[in-house]
């Protein structure tokens, strides 16, 4: 009974909200369920994060690279900070959410404060696309230059 009374009296400690990134209006959320469709996920994220402050945008993709991840863009940093502190580890669709501040300023906040430059974004996108194509071309060259396995050589000789 004594142990039970002690356990009930002690408040549960909230998970430590340690962040590698400086506080920003944009919160990076990962460890999201991949079984929920995109629209339902956006609506659910809005419902969960709206109590912390005005939400400007929610970005959630279903691509392989961004699977299980989203960005929630708040109007101000205090709202985002409150969300990160209070929602860290919150069970969302049976998985504990992992939250951090985004590494870079989101396009939505850049548009609000007037620092958004479409040309810079287009250049960045073009650069990434060129790097991706370069990697693909390099992988194809490596595959073509790789020696054939003995079985493949025997099959080629029979033809």
Residue pairs with C-beta under 8 A, 6 or more apart in sequence:
14 85
14 86
14 88
14 89
15 88
15 89
16 88
17 84
17 85
17 88
17 99
19 84
19 100
19 101
20 100
21 28
21 100
21 101
21 102
21 103
22 101
23 77
23 80
23 81
23 84
23 101
24 77
24 80
24 101
24 102
24 105
24 106
24 109
25 56
25 73
25 74
25 75
25 76
25 77
25 79
25 80
25 105
25 106
25 109
26 71
26 72
26 73
26 74
26 80
26 101
26 102
26 105
26 106
26 108
26 109
27 49
27 71
27 72
27 73
27 74
27 80
27 83
27 84
27 99
27 100
27 101
27 102
28 69
28 70
28 71
28 99
28 100
28 101
28 102
28 103
29 45
29 69
29 70
29 71
29 72
29 97
29 98
29 99
30 68
30 69
30 70
30 97
30 98
31 68
31 95
31 96
31 97
31 98
32 41
32 60
32 68
32 69
32 70
32 92
32 93
32 95
32 97
33 41
33 68
33 92
33 93
33 94
33 95
34 67
34 68
35 93
36 44
36 93
38 60
38 61
38 62
41 60
41 70
42 58
42 60
42 70
44 92
44 93
45 58
45 60
45 70
45 72
46 55
46 58
48 87
48 90
48 92
49 55
49 58
49 72
49 74
49 83
49 87
52 74
52 79
52 80
52 82
52 83
52 86
52 87
53 74
53 75
53 76
53 78
53 79
53 80
53 82
53 83
54 74
54 75
54 76
54 79
55 72
55 73
55 74
55 75
56 73
56 74
56 75
56 108
56 109
56 112
57 71
57 72
57 73
57 106
57 108
58 70
58 71
58 72
58 73
59 70
59 71
59 73
59 106
60 66
60 69
60 70
60 71
61 67
61 69
71 102
71 106
72 80
72 83
73 106
73 108
73 109
74 80
74 83
75 112
80 101
83 99
84 99
84 100
84 101
87 97
87 99
88 97
88 98
88 99
89 96
89 97
89 98
90 96
90 97
91 97
105 115
107 116
107 121
110 116
110 117
148 156
